[in-house]
């Protein structure tokens, strides 16, 4: 029986792939990869490596999660090294924990290979530090897209009254709802917010606005996109290095 490596591919820029992830990609017998993993990474695989795409988009999943879990188990019966390649980090809304639990239940060995999460790297490439002395001392990372079958949201909006930087992942389609909720709990309509599309790639585009204006300004940006809410957004004017 083989071992499954639940591997973070980083936020998009191929040079942000870790050395350990790079080595495992080159050694893998099979790579099971997501939509958000840079496909250029696959070019580093050895000859004969098998590639299996299991990407998920808002309206279409090439494989449901339970079938992905079983696929990884079946592959472990045939191959020694299976790389499960996920955008960002496998445990930051990457469902790596679910896959690991399933593999554990089937007696399959696994490893987590951390990746640079888009929650920090994408704002950084856009010139927005998630923490900054004198501005904020903490940040939150929140899903912007909860499972549609949930009867009740797990997001406690009242917790966002503080001065934390708030990063919403996968939230572009809920941008209008997010901004209205933040205003509803007491944040000013003029509070700064940015939406960053295709961060850390050559197609990166950032739109800055306020909670009142950002939806109309950013609603048509292509995904993947990340939302940053906080006073740190105001630092972009001075720190924007990548897009310039």
N, C-alpha and C positions, 0 to 999 in steps of 0.2 A: 504493500500500500504506500502511496506517495504522500507528500506533504503539500499543503496549500498555503501560499503566501499572500495574505490579504494586504495589498500593496498600494500605497498612495502615490499617484502620478503627479501630484502638484497641481498648481492652478492653471496651467496652460503653457507658459514658456518652458520649452523642453529643457533648458539649462537649469531649471529649478527642480529637476528630478534628482533625488538623493543618490549618492554613490552606491548605496546598498540596493536600492530599487533598480538602478542601471545594471548592476551585476546580475541580479536575479532575472531581469528581462533577457539578458544575453544567454543565460543558462537554462531558461524555461523550456520544457517540452510542449507546453500548451499555455496560451495566454487568453484569459477570459476578460474582456475589456468593456468599459462603459462608454457612453456617449461623450462624457466630459474629459476623458483621457485623451491627450494629444495623440492622434494616430501616427505622427512622426516617430513616436517612441517604438512602434512595432518594427520599424526598419532596423532597429538594433538587435532584433532577435536572431538566433542562430538559424541556419538552413534547416528546413524540415519542421520548424516549430509550427504548431497548429494555432490558428486564431479563431476565437469564437466571440461574436459580438452579442452583448446582452443589454444594449443601451435602452434607456427609458426617456421618453419625452412626455409632455403633459397629456397628450391625447393617445399615445401609443406606447406600449411596453412590448419589446420584442420577445421577452419571456417574463412571466410573473415571478415574483420573488421566491415563492416556494419551489418553482421549477429551477431557478438559478441555484438554490441551495442543493437540490438533488443532483443537478448537473455537476456541481463541484465534487460531490461525493462519488458519482460515477467516474469522473475523470481521475480521481485519486486511486481508483482500482486499476487503472491502465497506465498511469504515468507517474514518474518520480517527483517532478517539480511542476506544480501548477501555480501560475501567477494570476491572481485575481486583481486586475488593474483598475483602480478607481480614481476618478478625478479628486484632487485635493488630498484630504486625509481619509483613510477608510473608516474612521470612527467619528467624524464630524458630519453627521447626517448622511453617511455613506452606507449605512446598514451593514457595516462590517461585523458589528457585534452579533447581529442576527445570524449571519452566515457562519461565524465562528461557533456559536452555540449549537447550530445544526450539525456542523462537522464534529464537534465534541461528542454529541449524542450518538454519532455513527462510528465513533472510535478513530476519527481521522486527525492526524497531527496538523497543526496550523501555526503560523506566525503572523503577527501584525508588523507591517513595515510602515512606520509613520511617513506621511507626506506633508509638504508645506500646504497648510490650509488656505483656501482662497479668502477666508474671513479676514486674514491679516495681510496676505500678500497682495490681493487685488487693490484694497485701499492704498497700500504702500506704493504700488506702481502709479496710482493716480495722484500721489502727493498728499495723501490723507493719513496721518498717523492715528492709530486707534487709541493711543494714550499720548498725552503731552502734559508736561509739568505746568501747573497753573491753569490747565483747561479741564482735564479729566484724569482720574486715577484708576479707572476701571472701564471694562467694556463687556457687553453681552453679545453672544451669538445666538440668533433665534431663527428657527425655520420660518420662512415666509410662505410655506405651502404645506399645510397639514394634510394628512390622509383624508380623502373625501368621505370615508366610511365612519369617521369619528363623529359620535353624537354630540360631544361637547369638546370645545377647544381646550387644550392644555396650556395655552398662552395666558398668563396672568397679566393683563395689560396695565393694571394699577402699579405693578412693579417698575414700570418704565417712567415713573415720575421723576426719578433721580437724574443726576447729571451724567450718568454713564453714556459712553458711546454705544449705540445699538447697531448691530450689523444683522441684516435680514438676508438669508441665503434663499435663492429660488423664489423670490417674492415679487417679481415684476408684474405678473398677472393679478396680484392682489395689492398692487401699489395704492390704488384708490382707497381700498379698505384700510390698509395700514396707516395711511396719513390721516384718515378720518378718525380712526381709533385713538391715535396719539393726540390729536386736537381735543377729542372728547374727554380724555383724562386730564387735560389741563395744559398741554404744551402749546406754546404760542404758534399762531398761524405763520409767523415769520421765522420759525425755528429752522436752522439750516439742515439740508438733506442733499445727498448726492446719489445718483444711480450710475453704476459703472458696468458697461456692457463689454463682454469678451475681454475681461481684464488680463493683463500680462501678455497679450498677444499683439501682433501688428495691427489688428482690427479694433484695439481698445478704443472706447469712446466714453467720455464722462459728461454727464449733464448735472449741473448744480442748480438748486432752487430752494424754495421754502416748502413747508408742509402744505401750504395753500396752492402753490404753483407747480410743483414737481410732476404731478400726474399728467397734466397737459403737455409738459415739456419733454417727458421721458417715456410716455406710454408706448411709443412705437419703436423703441430701441430693440435690437435683436437680443435674444437670449443666447447663452446664459448671462444673467445680470445680477448684480449684487447691490443692495441698498445700504447706505451708511447714514445714520441720523446722529447729529451731535455738533457741538461747537467746533470740533476738530476739522469739520468740513471747511471752515473759513481759512484754514492754513493752506489749502490747495493752491490758492492764488500765488503764494510764494514758493511752495514746495513741489509744484508740478514739474517733474523732471523727465518722465518717460514719454509722455505724449508730445512734448516739445522737442 
